Amino acid sequence: MQVGGALPIPLYVIWQPQFGFGSGVLTLIFAVYTVGTLLALLLIAPLSDQLGRRPALILAIGFAAASAWPRLAVPETSLLAAAAP
């Protein structure tokens, strides 16, 4: 699951000149990614103890697919930040 979450990281550097956002926006995208990952670990990880591993894994895959959709649909700067976690 971590591979899928970290997969677009090289793309941000490629998209930076293409969409014309500066290093501050790129830093913001990585900051949102970090906060989203931390929140997921703190809030969703304990669900596996309550729901079981399989339902928690299905939930995690659903969240990963939902966060990947904006990157695939229209990679604009605002969508890149929203899709970072």
N, CA, C and O of each residue as an XYZ file, in Angstrom:
340
protein
N       0.818     -1.185      0.000
C       0.000      0.000      0.000
C       0.870      1.260      0.000
O       0.495      2.270     -0.595
N       2.008      1.206      0.652
C       2.884      2.367      0.681
C       3.434      2.680     -0.705
O       3.665      3.845     -1.027
N       3.644      1.672     -1.518
C       4.163      1.916     -2.861
C       3.164      2.739     -3.661
O       3.549      3.672     -4.365
N       1.902      2.403     -3.560
C       0.880      3.157     -4.278
C       0.774      4.587     -3.796
O       0.515      5.491     -4.590
N       0.971      4.806     -2.513
C       0.903      6.160     -1.975
C       2.097      7.006     -2.358
O       1.973      8.220     -2.520
N       3.249      6.384     -2.503
C       4.469      7.121     -2.832
C       4.734      7.167     -4.333
O       5.658      7.850     -4.774
N       3.950      6.462     -5.111
C       4.180      6.380     -6.551
C       4.160      7.735     -7.262
O       4.999      7.949     -8.137
N       3.251      8.662     -6.938
C       3.222      9.922     -7.684
C       4.293     10.932     -7.276
O       4.370     11.998     -7.887
N       5.108     10.650     -6.288
C       6.103     11.622     -5.827
C       7.014     12.095     -6.956
O       7.226     13.303     -7.068
N       7.565     11.224     -7.797
C       8.383     11.738     -8.907
C       7.581     12.559     -9.913
O       8.133     13.424    -10.592
N       6.289     12.292    -10.007
C       5.462     13.036    -10.953
C       5.287     14.493    -10.533
O       5.135     15.363    -11.390
N       5.304     14.771     -9.244
C       5.148     16.154     -8.787
C       6.265     17.032     -9.348
O       6.024     18.172     -9.744
N       7.474     16.504     -9.381
C       8.609     17.264     -9.903
C       8.456     17.469    -11.417
O       8.835     18.513    -11.947
N       7.904     16.478    -12.097
C       7.662     16.616    -13.542
C       6.547     17.610    -13.804
O       6.634     18.415    -14.731
N       5.476     17.559    -12.976
C       4.333     18.452    -13.158
C       4.640     19.895    -12.758
O       3.952     20.817    -13.195
N       5.666     20.095    -11.933
C       5.984     21.446    -11.448
C       6.197     22.438    -12.592
O       5.531     23.473    -12.593
N       7.069     22.196    -13.554
C       7.199     23.174    -14.647
C       6.002     23.159    -15.599
O       5.668     24.179    -16.201
N       5.363     21.999    -15.731
C       4.230     21.888    -16.648
C       3.055     22.749    -16.202
O       2.395     23.373    -17.033
N       2.784     22.790    -14.889
C       1.657     23.563    -14.376
C       2.093     24.902    -13.799
O       1.252     25.717    -13.418
N       3.387     25.133    -13.734
C       3.901     26.427    -13.335
C       3.767     26.757    -11.863
O       3.660     27.932    -11.512
N       3.770     25.766    -10.993
C       3.754     26.096     -9.569
C       5.169     26.078     -9.021
O       6.027     25.329     -9.486
N       5.388     26.910     -8.032
C       6.723     27.090     -7.486
C       7.098     26.050     -6.452
O       6.350     25.111     -6.181
N       8.266     26.239     -5.889
C       8.756     25.285     -4.890
C       7.941     25.350     -3.607
O       7.853     24.360     -2.880
N       7.339     26.512     -3.319
C       6.485     26.617     -2.130
C       5.247     25.745     -2.242
O       4.845     25.106     -1.270
N       4.642     25.716     -3.419
C       3.462     24.866     -3.635
C       3.863     23.397     -3.596
O       3.129     22.566     -3.061
N       5.016     23.076     -4.156
C       5.499     21.705     -4.111
C       5.734     21.274     -2.668
O       5.411     20.148     -2.290
N       6.292     22.162     -1.874
C       6.482     21.869     -0.454
C       5.151     21.679      0.243
O       5.017     20.796      1.091
N       4.163     22.496     -0.101
C       2.830     22.365      0.482
C       2.202     21.022      0.121
O       1.563     20.393      0.964
N       2.376     20.584     -1.107
C       1.834     19.282     -1.528
C       2.469     18.166     -0.701
O       1.771     17.256     -0.253
N       3.779     18.225     -0.494
C       4.438     17.198      0.314
C       4.029     17.291      1.782
O       3.948     16.271      2.466
N       3.770     18.503      2.273
C       3.315     18.659      3.656
C       1.928     18.054      3.834
O       1.669     17.387      4.836
N       1.039     18.278      2.878
C      -0.301     17.686      2.935
C      -0.202     16.169      2.880
O      -0.931     15.473      3.586
N       0.686     15.660      2.053
C       0.909     14.212      1.967
C       1.354     13.658      3.319
O       0.862     12.619      3.758
N       2.274     14.345      3.971
C       2.783     13.891      5.261
C       1.691     13.905      6.322
O       1.541     12.940      7.073
N       0.934     14.985      6.388
C      -0.146     15.086      7.377
C      -1.212     14.026      7.106
O      -1.710     13.397      8.040
N      -1.565     13.826      5.845
C      -2.557     12.809      5.507
C      -2.106     11.413      5.877
O      -2.899     10.614      6.375
N      -0.841     11.112      5.640
C      -0.311      9.804      6.015
C      -0.322      9.613      7.520
O      -0.681      8.544      8.014
N       0.070     10.642      8.246
C       0.071     10.559      9.706
C      -1.342     10.371     10.245
O      -1.569      9.537     11.122
N      -2.290     11.142      9.724
C      -3.673     10.998     10.174
C      -4.231      9.612      9.855
O      -4.959      9.028     10.658
N      -3.885      9.097      8.686
C      -4.347      7.758      8.332
C      -3.786      6.710      9.286
O      -4.493      5.792      9.700
N      -2.519      6.856      9.628
C      -1.914      5.895     10.554
C      -2.536      5.978     11.942
O      -2.749      4.955     12.594
N      -2.825      7.187     12.390
C      -3.370      7.347     13.736
C      -4.859      7.028     13.832
O      -5.319      6.515     14.852
N      -5.611      7.328     12.781
C      -7.062      7.177     12.871
C      -7.586      5.877     12.255
O      -8.523      5.278     12.784
N      -7.002      5.448     11.164
C      -7.538      4.290     10.467
C      -6.878      2.991     10.923
O      -7.522      1.943     10.937
N      -5.619      3.050     11.292
C      -4.924      1.834     11.701
C      -5.589      1.125     12.884
O      -5.663     -0.104     12.876
N      -6.077      1.846     13.901
C      -6.758      1.136     15.002
C      -8.058      0.436     14.579
O      -8.555     -0.428     15.302
N      -8.599      0.794     13.438
C      -9.825      0.131     12.986
C      -9.608     -1.349     12.695
O     -10.545     -2.143     12.777
N      -8.387     -1.719     12.360
C      -8.139     -3.131     12.084
C      -8.336     -3.980     13.342
O      -8.693     -5.155     13.247
N      -8.107     -3.397     14.505
C      -8.361     -4.125     15.750
C      -9.854     -4.277     15.999
O     -10.292     -5.284     16.557
N     -10.638     -3.284     15.589
C     -12.071     -3.311     15.842
C     -12.831     -4.054     14.745
O     -13.720     -4.854     15.038
N     -12.484     -3.793     13.486
C     -13.229     -4.369     12.366
C     -12.656     -5.688     11.867
O     -13.384     -6.520     11.326
N     -11.376     -5.875     12.046
C     -10.680     -7.018     11.476
C      -9.788     -6.538     10.350
O      -9.966     -5.438      9.826
N      -8.840     -7.360      9.986
C      -7.851     -6.946      8.981
C      -8.445     -6.795      7.589
O      -8.138     -5.833      6.887
N      -9.283     -7.724      7.188
C      -9.830     -7.686      5.822
C     -10.696     -6.442      5.590
O     -10.484     -5.756      4.590
N     -11.662     -6.117      6.461
C     -12.442     -4.887      6.247
C     -11.582     -3.618      6.303
O     -11.824     -2.665      5.563
N     -10.588     -3.615      7.178
C      -9.703     -2.444      7.254
C      -8.871     -2.309      5.982
O      -8.624     -1.196      5.519
N      -8.444     -3.422      5.421
C      -7.684     -3.389      4.175
C      -8.556     -2.914      3.016
O      -8.109     -2.130      2.179
N      -9.789     -3.384      2.968
C     -10.708     -2.925      1.927
C     -10.958     -1.428      2.057
O     -11.003     -0.721      1.050
N     -11.122     -0.935      3.283
C     -11.292      0.493      3.514
C     -10.062      1.274      3.067
O     -10.190      2.331      2.449
N      -8.879      0.765      3.373
C      -7.637      1.433      2.970
C      -7.489      1.474      1.454
O      -7.051      2.484      0.902
N      -7.848      0.393      0.781
C      -7.781      0.368     -0.686
C      -8.766      1.369     -1.267
O      -8.461      2.041     -2.252
N      -9.946      1.471     -0.663
C     -10.926      2.451     -1.120
C     -10.427      3.875     -0.973
O     -10.600      4.693     -1.877
N      -9.808      4.177      0.161
C      -9.240      5.515      0.364
C      -8.106      5.786     -0.611
O      -7.981      6.900     -1.119
N      -7.276      4.777     -0.880
C      -6.177      4.959     -1.832
C      -6.711      5.227     -3.236
O      -6.179      6.073     -3.956
N      -7.759      4.511     -3.622
C      -8.355      4.737     -4.942
C      -8.991      6.121     -5.017
O      -8.884      6.803     -6.036
N      -9.649      6.530     -3.945
C     -10.284      7.853     -3.935
C      -9.249      8.972     -4.004
O      -9.493      9.998     -4.639
N      -8.112      8.788     -3.368
C      -7.094      9.835     -3.411
C      -6.314      9.815     -4.722
O      -5.728     10.829     -5.100
N      -6.296      8.686     -5.417
C      -5.586      8.611     -6.697
C      -6.418      9.194     -7.834
O      -5.858      9.652     -8.830
N      -7.732      9.184     -7.706
C      -8.594      9.643     -8.785
C      -8.314     11.074     -9.226
O      -8.219     11.306    -10.431
N      -8.176     12.059     -8.320
C      -7.900     13.424     -8.796
C      -6.595     13.546     -9.570
O      -6.504     14.351    -10.497
N      -5.586     12.766     -9.207
C      -4.317     12.816     -9.950
C      -4.491     12.290    -11.352
O      -3.836     12.768    -12.278
N      -5.355     11.320    -11.526
C      -5.553     10.734    -12.845
C      -6.517     11.541    -13.692
O      -6.379     11.586    -14.915
N      -7.491     12.176    -13.062
C      -8.536     12.880    -13.802
C      -7.992     14.144    -14.454
O      -7.864     14.208    -15.677
N      -7.680     15.126    -13.663
C      -7.172     16.407    -14.171
C      -6.106     16.876    -13.177
O      -6.448     17.419    -12.127
N      -4.831     16.678    -13.487
C      -3.802     17.064    -12.528
C      -3.578     18.584    -12.509
O      -2.682     19.100    -13.178
N      -4.398     19.277    -11.739
C      -4.200     20.700    -11.504
C      -3.565     20.861    -10.130
O      -3.567     19.927     -9.329
N      -3.034     22.020     -9.863
C      -2.329     22.227     -8.597
C      -3.230     21.975     -7.399
O      -2.810     21.318     -6.447
N      -4.452     22.477     -7.424
C      -5.346     22.283     -6.286
C      -5.700     20.804     -6.112
O      -5.813     20.321     -4.985
N      -5.872     20.095     -7.210
C      -6.175     18.676     -7.125
C      -4.969     17.875     -6.667
O      -5.129     16.859     -5.992
N      -3.773     18.307     -7.015
C      -2.581     17.604     -6.549
C      -2.471     17.702     -5.042
O      -2.115     16.720     -4.390
N      -2.767     18.855     -4.470
C      -2.716     19.000     -3.022
C      -3.821     18.182     -2.370
O      -3.598     17.569     -1.326
N      -4.999     18.162     -2.962
C      -6.112     17.399     -2.406
C      -5.856     15.901     -2.483
O      -6.295     15.149     -1.613
N      -5.160     15.471     -3.502
C      -4.910     14.048     -3.701
C      -3.646     13.578     -3.002
O      -3.369     12.378     -3.011
N      -2.878     14.452     -2.404
C      -1.609     14.082     -1.798
C      -1.747     13.017     -0.722
O      -0.951     12.079     -0.727
N      -2.704     13.095      0.202
C      -2.777     12.026      1.191
C      -3.215     10.780      0.545
O      -3.342      9.752      1.209
